[in-house]
C-alpha cells in the first residue's frame, strides 16, 4: 500500500487533486486509516494515468468518469470527435493571433501585409460530372475522394477536368456534413450535368488545404460588403492540381460561391 504522498509522487499529481478525484468518485483510495490517512494500491496508478491522459486531451472531469468505463472500441469515436474539436480550437486561436498581430501593426503605424485573396465575380459553366453525395463527418472526406476514384475506374469514366467538392448542408457540422464529391468527366455511365451559374464570387487559394478557411473568410467578408448579392447554390472547392503529385505549398484550389443579385 502507498500513502497519498507516495502515490502523489509516483503519479506526479498533487494530493489536493487526488482528494478531488476521490470526491468525484474517479479514483478512490483503497483504504482509509482510522487517522484519516488515505492509502492506494500501486496498481491504481494505471487508472490515474488514464484520468490524466483524458484530461490532457481536453475532456472535462465531468465526462472522464463515463469515459473510464468504455472499451477502446467505444472510446474511439469520442476521441475522433475530440480531435476534430481540438483542431478547430487551434484554428480559432491561430485566427485570434492573426487578428491581434494585424491590430498591433495598425496601432504601431506599420504597413499591413498584402491581401492574400482577390475576389472576382465570374460565370461557372455547365459541366458533365460523376458525383457521390453523402452525409459524413469531416474526418471521412478523404475516404469519400477514394470512393470517387474507385467508382471512376470501375465505370471506365475518363476524367476531363478537376475534382471538386460541393457543400449542400444548410449549416456547417463537423459530424454531419452533406457533401458531394464530383469529377468532371466525359459522358458515360452514371454521369449527370452540373448546372451553369451565371455568377460566382470566387477566390484562388494557394497552399495546403488546411488554409482553406482563410479563403472562406475572404469570401464572407466580400459578401458582407456586397449585400446586393446572395448565395444561390452550394459552395464549391475546386481542386486544380493533384495532391498526390503536388507539394502542399503549390496546391491551388478555387473556392466559389454561386451568387445572384437581389
SVG drawing of the C-alpha trace seen along z (x, -y; Angstrom):
<svg xmlns="http://www.w3.org/2000/svg" viewBox="-34 -55 41 58">
<polyline fill="none" stroke="black" stroke-width="0.4" points="0.0,0.0 1.2,-3.5 0.5,-6.6 -1.2,-9.5 2.2,-11.3 4.0,-8.3 1.1,-7.8 1.2,-11.5 4.9,-11.4 4.7,-8.4 1.8,-9.8 3.1,-13.4 -0.3,-14.6 -0.8,-16.8 -2.5,-15.2 -5.1,-18.0 -6.0,-16.8 -6.2,-13.2 -8.6,-14.2 -10.6,-16.0 -10.7,-12.8 -11.9,-10.9 -14.7,-13.4 -15.8,-13.0 -15.6,-9.2 -13.0,-8.9 -10.2,-7.4 -10.9,-6.4 -8.2,-5.3 -8.0,-1.5 -8.2,-2.1 -8.6,-5.0 -6.9,-4.6 -8.5,-5.4 -6.4,-8.5 -8.0,-9.6 -4.8,-8.8 -5.5,-7.6 -3.8,-4.6 -3.6,-3.4 -2.7,-0.2 0.2,-0.6 -2.0,0.9 -4.2,-2.2 -1.5,-4.2 -2.9,-2.9 -6.3,-4.4 -4.6,-7.7 -2.6,-7.9 -5.7,-7.2 -7.6,-10.0 -4.7,-12.4 -4.5,-11.5 -8.2,-12.1 -7.8,-15.5 -4.9,-16.3 -7.0,-15.5 -9.4,-18.3 -12.2,-16.2 -13.8,-17.8 -13.7,-15.8 -17.5,-15.6 -17.1,-13.4 -14.0,-11.5 -15.9,-9.1 -18.1,-7.9 -15.1,-7.5 -13.1,-5.4 -15.8,-2.7 -15.6,-2.5 -13.8,0.1 -11.2,-1.1 -13.8,-0.4 -16.4,-2.5 -13.9,-5.3 -12.5,-5.6 -15.4,-7.7 -15.2,-10.0 -11.5,-10.5 -12.1,-11.2 -14.7,-13.9 -12.4,-15.4 -9.6,-15.6 -11.8,-17.5 -12.8,-19.9 -9.1,-20.4 -8.2,-21.1 -11.0,-23.7 -9.8,-25.2 -6.2,-25.5 -7.6,-27.1 -9.6,-29.6 -6.6,-30.5 -4.5,-31.0 -7.1,-33.3 -7.2,-35.3 -3.4,-35.6 -3.5,-36.9 -6.1,-39.4 -4.1,-40.6 -1.0,-40.9 -2.9,-42.9 -4.2,-45.3 -0.7,-45.7 0.7,-46.6 -2.1,-49.1 -1.7,-50.7 2.1,-50.9 1.6,-52.5 3.4,-49.7 2.5,-48.5 -0.1,-45.7 0.8,-42.7 -0.8,-42.5 -4.2,-40.9 -3.9,-37.2 -7.1,-36.9 -8.7,-38.9 -12.4,-38.1 -13.7,-38.1 -17.2,-37.6 -17.2,-35.1 -19.6,-32.7 -19.2,-29.0 -20.1,-26.8 -22.2,-23.7 -20.1,-20.5 -20.6,-16.8 -19.8,-15.2 -19.9,-12.0 -20.6,-12.5 -21.1,-10.8 -23.2,-12.6 -23.0,-11.5 -23.7,-12.9 -20.4,-12.2 -18.1,-13.6 -15.3,-15.9 -12.8,-13.2 -14.3,-11.0 -13.8,-13.4 -10.6,-11.6 -12.5,-8.3 -15.1,-9.9 -12.5,-11.0 -11.0,-7.5 -14.5,-6.1 -14.9,-8.5 -11.7,-7.5 -12.6,-3.8 -16.0,-4.4 -14.4,-6.3 -12.1,-3.3 -14.9,-0.8 -17.2,-2.6 -14.4,-3.3 -15.1,-7.0 -12.4,-9.3 -11.7,-12.4 -11.9,-15.6 -11.5,-18.3 -10.8,-18.8 -12.2,-17.0 -14.4,-19.3 -16.5,-19.2 -19.9,-20.8 -21.3,-21.7 -25.0,-21.1 -25.6,-21.5 -27.7,-24.4 -25.2,-24.8 -21.7,-23.6 -21.5,-20.5 -18.2,-18.6 -20.1,-15.4 -22.8,-15.5 -21.7,-17.3 -23.9,-16.9 -21.3,-17.0 -20.8,-15.8 -17.5,-14.9 -17.5,-15.3 -15.1,-14.7 -15.6,-16.5 -15.7,-13.6 -16.6,-12.7 -20.3,-11.5 -20.7,-7.9 -22.5,-5.5 -23.9,-7.4 -22.9,-10.9 -25.0,-14.0 -24.8,-17.6 -23.8,-20.2 -25.8,-23.4 -24.1,-26.6 -24.1,-29.5 -24.3,-33.0 -22.1,-34.4 -19.9,-33.1 -17.9,-35.1 -14.5,-33.3 -11.0,-33.3 -7.9,-31.2 -6.2,-29.6 -2.6,-28.7 -1.1,-26.3 -2.1,-23.4 -5.8,-22.6 -5.8,-23.3 -5.5,-27.0 -8.8,-27.0 -10.8,-28.6 -9.0,-31.9 -10.3,-31.8 -13.8,-31.3 -13.3,-34.3 -12.3,-36.4 -15.4,-35.5 -17.6,-36.0 -16.0,-39.5 -16.7,-40.3 -20.4,-39.1 -20.7,-41.4 -19.5,-44.4 -21.8,-43.5 -25.3,-43.0 -26.7,-43.3 -25.7,-39.6 -27.0,-36.5 -25.8,-32.9 -27.9,-30.8 -26.1,-27.4 -23.7,-25.1 -20.2,-26.4 -17.6,-24.7 -14.0,-23.7 -12.4,-23.0 -9.0,-21.2 -6.9,-22.4 -4.0,-20.1 -3.3,-16.6 -2.4,-16.4 -0.7,-13.1 1.9,-14.7 1.9,-18.3 3.8,-19.6 1.4,-21.1 2.8,-24.6 2.0,-24.5 -1.6,-23.3 -4.2,-25.5 -7.8,-25.5 -10.7,-27.5 -13.4,-28.4 -16.6,-29.5 -19.9,-30.9 -22.7,-30.8 -24.4,-34.2 -27.2,-36.2 -28.3,-39.8 -31.3,-40.6"/>
</svg>
